[in-house]
Amino acid sequence: MIRNLLLLTLVSLMGSSCRKDPVMVNISHAPVSIVPEDYSKLRKRWTRKEKIIYKFDTTLDVHATLLSWEFRWAYVIKYGQLFKLDSSERKNLWAREEEELKETVQFVVGVACTDNTWNDLDKGQPQMLGPGKRTKGSIWRISLKIDSTDPVYPKEVAAVHPIKK
């Protein structure tokens, strides 16, 4: 079960170099025509998945979706349809999405672990304290690696816990 959704930069193991058939995406803000039915297709286009298996067990299962311009636009269209937003409410929702686009590059990451204590991405980058000492931060290193450039590390990682009824 997915415990936390995290806004963060993409885990380095999820780079396109791990994929057999890389999916090409366009990150420009070119005008596109999107209908609510396109949402699932675009979510799949902007999502990468990876599993780490250790001793015949899935240690980590990660799904990361880039909140790109195209994906956010599809989200606004689909959300507007589902919640029957009028045009002014849709415009306000899109204005908020555009503001976030100007500020940062964001990913929504779903993580499932064999041991729930390993689901600690929101603790920050690992810090090695020396031989025989426990690390501070997460046990996972999070970075975005594009082609042959140096990795980029997240400015912020925030856990989003499910609403309990």
N, C-alpha and C positions, 0 to 999 in steps of 0.2 A: 504494500500500500504506500502510496506517496504521502510522506509525512509533511514535508515543507515545500513551498514554492519559493524560489529565491530569485530576486532581481540581482543579476551579477553579470560579469563578463563571462564569455564562453570558456568552459573547461578545456585546457589545452589538448586533451585526448580527443576532443570532438572536432578538431580541425579537419578541413577537407582532405588533408593528406591521408586520413584514416579510412576514407571512403573508397570503395572500389570504383564507383561511377559518380564523380563529383557532380553535384547539381549546381548549375550556373545560375546566379541570381544577379539582378540589377539593383544597385542601391541608390540610383538616381531618384529624383522626384518628378520623373516624367509623368504626364497625365495618363491615367488608366481608367478604363470603364470596369467597375466592379459591381456585381449584384450580390445579394445576401448568400446565394448558393455557392459563391466562390470562396467563402470563408474557410471551409475545411481543406480545400485544395491549396490555398495560400498558407494556411497554418502548416501543412505538411512541407511545403516548399521552403519555409523559413525555419524549420525545426531539424535538428540533428540529434541522433540517438547513439548511445554507446553503452556497452556493458563491460565491466571488469569481472572476470571469472577467476577465482582462486580456489584450488582444491575442489573442483567440481561444483562450486557453489557461486551464485551470482553475488559478488561482494558489493558492487555498486552498479546501479542502473540509472542512467542520466538521460533526460530529454531536455534540450535547450532550444528555445525559440527566440530568434532575434526580433525585437520589436522595431522592425523597419518601417519606413514610410508606407510602403505598399501593404504590409501586414496591418498596421494601425488603421489605415483607411478601410480595409476589409472588416476590421473589428468594429469600427464606428457604424458601418453599413449594417452589419449583422446585429449588433447591439440595438441599433435604432429600430430594426424590424422586430426583434424579439420583445422589446419593451415599449413598442409603439410610440417612439419619440416623435414629436413634431419637428418641423424644419429648424426652428430656433434652438431647441434642445440638442438636436444633432450638430448644429453649428458650434454650440458651446462645448460639446464633447470633443469635437474635432479641434477646436482652439486649444483645449487642454492637452490633447495628444501632440499637437504641433509644438507647443511650448516645451514639452518634455523632449521632443526630438531635437530642439535647438540646444538643450542643455547637455545631454549625455547620449551614449549608446547603451541601450538596455537590453537585457535578456531575461526571460522568465525561464527558470530552470526547475524541473521536477526531479527529485532524487529519491530513490528507494535503496535501502541498504539491508543486508542480512542482519546486521547488528545495529539497532537504532542509535547507539552512541556514536557510530561512525558518520551519522548524518549531521555533521557539524560545520558545514561550509560557512556559516555566518560567524564563526569564531575568528576568521581572518587567516592570513597566510601563515604556514608553519614557521616557527622560530626554533632552531636547534640550540639547546642550552648547553650541550657538551656531552661527552661520552657517559652513558649510563643514566642520563637525566631525561625526563619526559619532555616532549616538545610543548611549546605554547602555541595556541591557535589551533586551527584545523589540522587534521591528518592529511588533507588534500590540498594540493597547490592549484590555484585557479589562475588561468591566464588565457589570453587570446593571442593566437599565433597565426599570422598571415604570411604565407609564402616563406621567404627567407629573412623576414624582419625579426627584430628582437621581440620577445613576448611583452604584451601589455597586461598589467595587473589591475584588478578592479579598484576603483575609488571607494566603492561601498558595496557591501553584501548585506542584504536584509532578509530575514526569514519572514514569511507570511504564513501565519498559522490558520488552519481552517476554522470557520465559525462553528462553535459548539452550540447545539440546540438544547 
